[in-house]
Amino acid sequence: MALKDNLANSYYQPDNILYISPLEGQEDDRVLYDLIPFLKNQHSLSNLRKVDNRYVAYLEELEQKQKNERQAANIRSKKAAAKKP
């Protein structure tokens, strides 16, 4: 398994490459931080082939979780605003 921030030379083993967004100096960049749980889970597997499929599923799950958290925060914010006189 390898991490790449560009697709150059990833054609040799495309199923074993995790494409990550390149760091461009953003202070809120969380790509590597968010990758930790996924990598910990992969560590327990005896076969890492087709890691790209598992990574895509993980990213979709992470995106849905973040969307749910944003919706919950929005609801809490609206409830708090409604309670104010």
ZADOLO-430162 format. One record per residue (C-alpha): residue number from 1; residue in three letters; x negated, y, z negated. Coordinates in nm, 4 decimals. Layout:
BEGIN
@pos->NUM | code->ALA | u->X | v->Y | w->Z
...
// end
This chain:
BEGIN
@pos->1 | code->MET | u->0.0000 | v->0.0000 | w->0.0000
@pos->2 | code->ALA | u->-0.1224 | v->0.3493 | w->0.0792
@pos->3 | code->LEU | u->0.0037 | v->0.7017 | w->0.0267
@pos->4 | code->LYS | u->-0.0141 | v->0.9398 | w->0.3212
@pos->5 | code->ASP | u->0.0755 | v->1.3038 | w->0.3549
@pos->6 | code->ASN | u->0.0651 | v->1.2855 | w->0.7332
@pos->7 | code->LEU | u->0.1458 | v->1.0135 | w->0.9848
@pos->8 | code->ALA | u->-0.1923 | v->1.0053 | w->1.1570
@pos->9 | code->ASN | u->-0.3321 | v->0.6503 | w->1.1672
@pos->10 | code->SER | u->-0.0297 | v->0.5070 | w->0.9843
@pos->11 | code->TYR | u->0.0567 | v->0.2933 | w->1.2857
@pos->12 | code->TYR | u->-0.1818 | v->0.0159 | w->1.1747
@pos->13 | code->GLN | u->0.0461 | v->-0.1023 | w->0.8944
@pos->14 | code->PRO | u->0.3526 | v->0.1233 | w->0.8965
@pos->15 | code->ASP | u->0.5494 | v->-0.1024 | w->0.6602
@pos->16 | code->ASN | u->0.2862 | v->-0.0566 | w->0.3905
@pos->17 | code->ILE | u->0.2619 | v->0.3220 | w->0.3979
@pos->18 | code->LEU | u->0.4469 | v->0.5598 | w->0.1696
@pos->19 | code->TYR | u->0.4811 | v->0.8918 | w->0.3433
@pos->20 | code->ILE | u->0.4833 | v->1.1769 | w->0.0919
@pos->21 | code->SER | u->0.5267 | v->1.5484 | w->0.1469
@pos->22 | code->PRO | u->0.1959 | v->1.7352 | w->0.1634
@pos->23 | code->LEU | u->0.1106 | v->1.9625 | w->-0.1267
@pos->24 | code->GLU | u->0.1127 | v->2.3172 | w->-0.0032
@pos->25 | code->GLY | u->0.0605 | v->2.4984 | w->-0.3329
@pos->26 | code->GLN | u->0.4206 | v->2.4955 | w->-0.4535
@pos->27 | code->GLU | u->0.4324 | v->2.5284 | w->-0.8308
@pos->28 | code->ASP | u->0.7487 | v->2.3169 | w->-0.8471
@pos->29 | code->ASP | u->0.6077 | v->2.0265 | w->-0.6422
@pos->30 | code->ARG | u->0.7184 | v->1.7011 | w->-0.8088
@pos->31 | code->VAL | u->0.6400 | v->1.4457 | w->-0.5385
@pos->32 | code->LEU | u->0.3676 | v->1.2599 | w->-0.7273
@pos->33 | code->TYR | u->0.5456 | v->1.2971 | w->-1.0609
@pos->34 | code->ASP | u->0.8662 | v->1.1494 | w->-0.9166
@pos->35 | code->LEU | u->0.6641 | v->0.8677 | w->-0.7617
@pos->36 | code->ILE | u->0.5423 | v->0.7336 | w->-1.0983
@pos->37 | code->PRO | u->0.8518 | v->0.5210 | w->-1.1821
@pos->38 | code->PHE | u->0.8496 | v->0.3713 | w->-0.8328
@pos->39 | code->LEU | u->0.4814 | v->0.2805 | w->-0.8519
@pos->40 | code->LYS | u->0.5257 | v->0.1283 | w->-1.1987
@pos->41 | code->ASN | u->0.8024 | v->-0.0907 | w->-1.0590
@pos->42 | code->GLN | u->0.5897 | v->-0.1969 | w->-0.7602
@pos->43 | code->HIS | u->0.3073 | v->-0.2978 | w->-0.9929
@pos->44 | code->SER | u->0.5124 | v->-0.5925 | w->-1.1191
@pos->45 | code->LEU | u->0.5734 | v->-0.7333 | w->-0.7696
@pos->46 | code->SER | u->0.3543 | v->-1.0075 | w->-0.6279
@pos->47 | code->ASN | u->0.4201 | v->-0.9025 | w->-0.2671
@pos->48 | code->LEU | u->0.4066 | v->-0.5365 | w->-0.1660
@pos->49 | code->ARG | u->0.4936 | v->-0.5922 | w->0.1984
@pos->50 | code->LYS | u->0.7725 | v->-0.3749 | w->0.3347
@pos->51 | code->VAL | u->0.7168 | v->-0.1236 | w->0.0567
@pos->52 | code->ASP | u->0.8475 | v->0.1448 | w->0.2887
@pos->53 | code->ASN | u->1.2016 | v->0.0023 | w->0.2706
@pos->54 | code->ARG | u->1.1945 | v->-0.0018 | w->-0.1095
@pos->55 | code->TYR | u->1.0535 | v->0.3509 | w->-0.1131
@pos->56 | code->VAL | u->1.3317 | v->0.4841 | w->0.1097
@pos->57 | code->ALA | u->1.5910 | v->0.3199 | w->-0.1175
@pos->58 | code->TYR | u->1.4181 | v->0.4701 | w->-0.4224
@pos->59 | code->LEU | u->1.4192 | v->0.8183 | w->-0.2652
@pos->60 | code->GLU | u->1.7887 | v->0.7879 | w->-0.1826
@pos->61 | code->GLU | u->1.8630 | v->0.6799 | w->-0.5407
@pos->62 | code->LEU | u->1.6511 | v->0.9652 | w->-0.6781
@pos->63 | code->GLU | u->1.8272 | v->1.2165 | w->-0.4528
@pos->64 | code->GLN | u->2.1696 | v->1.0925 | w->-0.5664
@pos->65 | code->LYS | u->2.0628 | v->1.1113 | w->-0.9319
@pos->66 | code->GLN | u->1.9394 | v->1.4692 | w->-0.8859
@pos->67 | code->LYS | u->2.2635 | v->1.5619 | w->-0.7074
@pos->68 | code->ASN | u->2.4681 | v->1.4164 | w->-0.9944
@pos->69 | code->GLU | u->2.2579 | v->1.6078 | w->-1.2482
@pos->70 | code->ARG | u->2.3095 | v->1.9349 | w->-1.0567
@pos->71 | code->GLN | u->2.6856 | v->1.8751 | w->-1.0425
@pos->72 | code->ALA | u->2.6979 | v->1.8004 | w->-1.4153
@pos->73 | code->ALA | u->2.4973 | v->2.1155 | w->-1.4928
@pos->74 | code->ASN | u->2.7314 | v->2.3182 | w->-1.2737
@pos->75 | code->ILE | u->3.0363 | v->2.1801 | w->-1.4559
@pos->76 | code->ARG | u->2.8791 | v->2.2548 | w->-1.7957
@pos->77 | code->SER | u->2.7995 | v->2.6075 | w->-1.6800
@pos->78 | code->LYS | u->3.1562 | v->2.6669 | w->-1.5632
@pos->79 | code->LYS | u->3.2956 | v->2.5313 | w->-1.8911
@pos->80 | code->ALA | u->3.0636 | v->2.7562 | w->-2.0911
@pos->81 | code->ALA | u->3.1634 | v->3.0574 | w->-1.8821
@pos->82 | code->ALA | u->3.5332 | v->2.9777 | w->-1.9300
@pos->83 | code->LYS | u->3.4915 | v->2.9714 | w->-2.3102
@pos->84 | code->LYS | u->3.3465 | v->3.3237 | w->-2.3201
@pos->85 | code->PRO | u->3.6048 | v->3.5938 | w->-2.4017
// end
